[in-house]
Amino acid sequence: MKHLTILVFLFLILTSCNKGLSFENETFEKESAIPCKSDCPKITIDVPIAKNTPIVKDSINKKVFAVIKEIVYFGEDPSKANDYKTLAESFITSYEEMHKKFPSETFGWEGKIKGDVVFNSDQILNIKIDHYTFTGGAHGYQGFRSLLFNPKTGKTIFSDQLFKNEKEFKAFAEKEFRTKYNIPTKANINATGLMFENDKFQLPQNIFYTDEGLLLYYNSYEAASYADGPKELLFPYDKVNKFLKYQ
């Protein structure tokens, strides 16, 4: 009986150990109670929630929430929004407060946040946040955010930590960028109407690991005007692995 108890205990330990990091998407929605005929203000947050491994999942979940909060929250006291339900409510509350002040000028507020795990290897985990918000004006804003993590520790991996030599990769990327967007080698990087700060090529704020390769993604306004839209470069891994620390 004693041996059986020990075997059951060991089995439970092994089973627990096999439950590695996993994700389940959860959805949070909120719609304004103010009567409307069309374009009723609404927000939807569909986000991957890390499960199992406590320390790792907590680190990842906190970072994902912080980024989505940065995109969505419009209130004066950010500390009040500490979960997705409250965050969705704060977006609608901000609309309703604005509507009371300017009833004829506020309409159609909208928020759509969709998060997905787009890459997961032994070395790197990539969560993509696809976001769209409209809070008045000529148009809303849509963009992508790339969140990179060490899947073993849950710690954030920043873009400048991806490369063995960032300067070498940047030079390589600029050459490829100029080729794709027909910018002469000796011309200023903004010669064809781009908007790089100080007229110098920069790597994007968001770099994605995808099944097809490494994606450099420039959101609208990052390298070009809203009218020109986002810019991107996709490199097959066999072309850039020599630059990468994580694969």
N, C-alpha and C positions, 0 to 999 in steps of 0.2 A: 504493500500500500504506500509505503514511504517512497519507493522508487517511482511509482506511478505519479505521485504528487510532484516529484522533482521533474519528471518528464513533461507533465502538463505545464508547469511553471516555465520550463525552457521553451516549450512550444509557444507560449504566450509572448515571451520575450522576442523570439525570432519573428513571430507574426507582426509584432509592433515595429520591429526594426525594418521590416519589408515595406511598411507603409511610408514611402518617401514623399517628397513634396508633390502635391497635386493641386489642381485648380478647379473651382466651380464658379461659373458666372452667376451673379445675382443682379436683379433689376430693381431699381427704385424709380418711382414715377410720382409726379405731383402736377396738378392742373389748377389754375386759378378758379376761385369760386365766383369771381365777378362775371356776370352774364355777358356773353359775347355771341355774335352771329357767325363769325368765321375767324380763323387764325387765333383760336383761343390759346392764351399763354400756357405752355406746358414744358416740362423738362423730363427727360428720360436718361437715367444713368445705368448702363449695363456694364458691369465691371467684373473681371476675374478676381476671385478671392482665394488666396493661397491657403491650403489646408495642411493638416498633419504637423510635421516638424516645427515645434513651437517657436524657437528663436528665429529660424529662417523665415517662417511665414509672417511673423510679427514685423520683421524688418521690411519685407516686401510690401505687405499690406499698408503699413504706415507711409511708405514712400509713394505708392500709387494713390492713396487717399490725398496726400499733401499736394500732389500734382493736379489732381482733378479739382480739389478745393481752390487751387490757384486759378484755374480756368473758370470755375462756376461762381464763386462767392462774390457778392456785390455789397454785402453789408458793411457796417462800420466796426464791428467787433468779431474778427475771425475766430476767436476762441469759443464762440457760441456754437459753431458748427464742428462737431467732433465725430459725426458719423454720416453715412450717405443719406439717411432719411432726413436728418436735420439740414443737410446741405441742399437737398432738393427743395425742402420747404423754404429755406432762406432765399433761393432764387425767385420763387413765386412771391414771397413776402416783399422782396425788393421791387418787383413789378407792381404789386398792389399799392405800395406806398408811393411809387412814382405816378401811378394812375390817378391817385387822389389829388396830387398836385397839378398834373397836366392830363386831364381826362381826354382831351381831344388830340393829344400828341403821342400817346403811348398805345401801341397795339402790336399784336403778333409776336411778343417775346417768345423765344424758343431756345431750348437747350437740348442737344443730343450728344451724349457721351457713350462711346462704344470701345471697350477695352478687350484685347485678345492677346493670348500668348502666341507669338508668331514664330518663335525659335526657342529651342530648349536642347542644349547639349550638356555634356559633363562639365564644360568650362564656362558656359555663358547662357543666360536666360534673357530673352527679349520680350517685353510687353509693349504692344502698340496701342496708343490712345488716339482714337479718331474722334475729333470733337468739332461741334458746330454750335455757335451761339449767335443769337440775334437779339439785340436789346435796343433797337431803334437805329435810325440812320439809313443810308442808301442801300446797305447790304450787310449781311451777317459776316461772321468770320469762321472759316473752316480750316482745320490744320491737323497735322499728325504730331504726336510726341513719342519719342522712343525712350523707354526705360530699360536700362541694362543692369543685370544683377549677376553676382556670383551665386549659382544655384546651391552651393554647399553651405554658404554663410548667410546669404540674403543681403549682403552688402552691395550698395550701388557701385557700378563700374561707370566712371565718367568717360566721355568721348576721348579725352586726351590720354586716357589710360589704355586705350585699345591697341596702340601702335608701339612697335619696337623703337621706331624713330619717327615721330610725328612730322618732323620737317621734311623727311624724305618722302613720306606718303603724301603730304600736302603738295609737294612739287609734282609728283606723279599725277595726282588728282587734277591739278590745275591744267596740266597738259591735255588730259583726257576731256576736261570740261571745255576747254577752248576748241578742241576738235569737234565735239558734239554740237556746240552752239555757234560754230563758225566765227570764232574770234581769232584774228591773226596773232601769231606768236609774239610779235613785237609791239602790238597795240595795247593800250591800257585795257584792263579787264572790263571796264564799263563802256568801252568804245561803241558797243552795239546797243546801248540803252539799259544795261544792267545797273544795279544799285548797291554794289559792294561798298562797305564803309571804307573811306579813305582811298577808294579806287584800288584796293588790294584784294586779291582772291583769298577767301577764307573757307575752311571746312564748315559744313552746316552744323547747326545746333543739334540736329537729329540724324543719327546714323543707325540703320537697321540691319540686323542679320536676318536674311530671308532664305528660303529653300533654294532660290535661284542664285543668290550671291549677296555681296555687301552693297547696301543701298545708301547713297548719300542723298538726303532729301532736304531741300530748301523750301520752307513754307513761304506763302505769299508775303511780300514785303521784306523777306530776309535777303534776297538777292535780286529781286525784280519787283515791279509794281503789281498791284492787285490785278490789273487788267492783263498783265503778262502771265499771271498765275505762278504756281510753284515750278521749281526746276529740280531735276534729279539725275543721278548717275548710278547705274547698276554695274557692279564689277563681278564677274564670275570668281569664285574663290580661288581657282587655280591661277588667277592673275594677280591676286592680292594677298594670298596666304603668307608670302614672304614678309609682308609688313605687319601682320597681325600677331598679337600676343595670345589672343583667345580664338579658338576655332570649334 
